[in-house]
Amino acid sequence: MRKVIVAEYVSLDGMMDNPAWTGPYFDEELGTLQHELLMASDALLLGRLTYEGFAGAWPSMTDETGFADRMNSLPKFVASTTLEKADWNASIIQGQVTEAVARLKQQPGQHILIYGSGELVQTLMQDNLIDEYRLMVFPVVLGRGKRFFKDGSDTSLLLVDTKMTGSGVAVLTYKPVERR
């Protein structure tokens, strides 16, 4: 069974909005961790806004490590009720997103990776469809913006791995735990 892994950039105060603030802290260590995660995945699952931003940027990117090639070649599944057409090796999830993701998890393959896509993550979290959260916590307080865990989020997590980059980014890996 495939795992759905969420990879999120968050500030110390839990914001995930417009991650331009991550630039000064992005270093080789974080790049390596992101590269390893992407190479262990064979599909991207994205919300509409993240998909549109990525589809507008990634197709023209190249690099020496193969990250851009992998991003561009992976199949993408886009959760949207308003998107009518998807390019960039993407297909729009039709019908209930939770049912579609449950079916994707049953297929053979590597991980299904979610970047950003806050609304999608909230939806999947409610139905216990996320297997792992990789939160990259940047040493910055934004004070406002879109929160990763919204009011009413109700989940228990177990910290299973920690890494600290030289630039001060804490990479925290959590798995959901069942409540008693």
N, C-alpha and C positions, 0 to 999 in steps of 0.2 A: 504494500500500500504506500502510495506517495505521501509525502508530508507537504503541508502548506506552511511556508516560512515567511514571516513578516520581517522585513528589514527596514527600520525607521531611523531617521535622524531626528533626535529630539533635543531641545534645550534643557537646562537644569530644571526649569519650571514647567516642563512637559509640553512645550509648543513644538509643532511640526510644520508650521506654515512657511511657505516660501523659503527654502533652505539656503538662500544666498549667504546667510550668516555662518555657514559651515566652512566656507573657503579657507579662511586663515588657519583652520585646524586640520585640514585634510592633509595627511602625510603618507609616506610610503607604507607604513604599517597598516593603516586603515585601508589603503588601496589594495594591499595584499589580501586582507581579510575579505574585502568586497569581491575581489577576483576569485578567491576560493569558493565563496558562496555562489557566485554566478555560475562557475564551472560545474558545481554540484547540482545545478538545476537544469531542467530541460523545457521549462515553460515559464512565462510571466503571466501573472494575473493582475490586472490593473483596473482601477476606476477610470471613468471617462476623463476627468481633469488631468490625472497623471499621464494617461495614455496620450492625450492631445499634446501635452508638454513634451513628453519623450519623443513622440512621432515627429514633432517639429524640429527636434534637435539631433537625435541619434543617427538617423540615416546618413548624415553627412560627416559623421565622426569616424576617425581612424586612430589607431594607436599601435604600438609595437608589441603589446602584451596579448592581444587578441580579445580584450574585453569588449571593444566596440563591435568586432565581428560577431561575437557571441550574442551581445544585446540585439544586434540587427537580425541575426539568423533565427533566434528562438521564436517558436510560436507564441503569440500573445492572445490572451483571452480578456476581453474588455467587458466589464460590467457597466451597462448603461441602459437607461430607458429612453434616452433621447438621441443617441448617436445613430445615424442612419447608414453610415458607410465607414469601414475601417480598412486602412492600408497597413503597410509596414508589417506584413506577415501576421495580421491580426484578424480575429473573428469576434463578433459581438455575441455575448451570451444572451440567448433567447430564453424568456420565461424566468422562473425563479432562480436567482443567483445561487442560493444555498443548495438547491437541488443539483444545479449544474456543477458546482464545486465538489459536492459529495461524489458525483459521478467521475469527475476528473481525478479525484483522489484514489478511486478504485482501479484506475488504469495503470498498467505497468509503466515504469519510468523513474526518473530522478525527481528531485524536489520541484514544487511549484512555488515560485518566488513572487512575493508582493513587495513592491517599492511604493512608498507614499500611500496614496489611495485610502485616506482616513475613513471616509464613509463606508467603503467596502469592508475595511478591517472591522469596523464597528458591527456591521451586519453579520459577518462571519464569526465574530467573537460571541455574539448572542447565541449562535447555534453550535458552538464548540467545534468549529471547523478549522481552527488554527492550531497547528501542532508545535510551533516554536515562534518565539518573539526574539528577534535580535535588535536590541535597542542600542543605538550608538548615541550616547549622551555627551553632548558637547558642553564645554565649560563656559557657557554664556547664559545669561538670564534675559529673556526678551520682554517679559512683562505683559505681553498681549499677543494674540494670534489664535490660530486654530490648535486646540489641545488634542493630544493624541488620545488620552483616555478622557472621554466626555463625562459630564455629570450623568449618573445613572449607570455607568459601566459597572458590571458586576462579574468579576472573574478573579480567581486566585491563581497566583503564579509561583513557581518554584525556580529559584536561581540555580542554573546548572553549569554556567561558565562565566568567567570574567576575564577580560583582557584590558590593559591600559596602554594607549599609544603614547609615544613620546610627546605629542602635542597636547595631551591631557584629555583625550576622548576616552570615555569608559565604554567598552563594548560589553554589554550585559545580555546574556542569553537566558531566556526563561522558557519554561514549559508550563502549560496549564495543569492544574491539579484539580481533581474532583473534590468537591466539598462533601463533608460527612453530614 
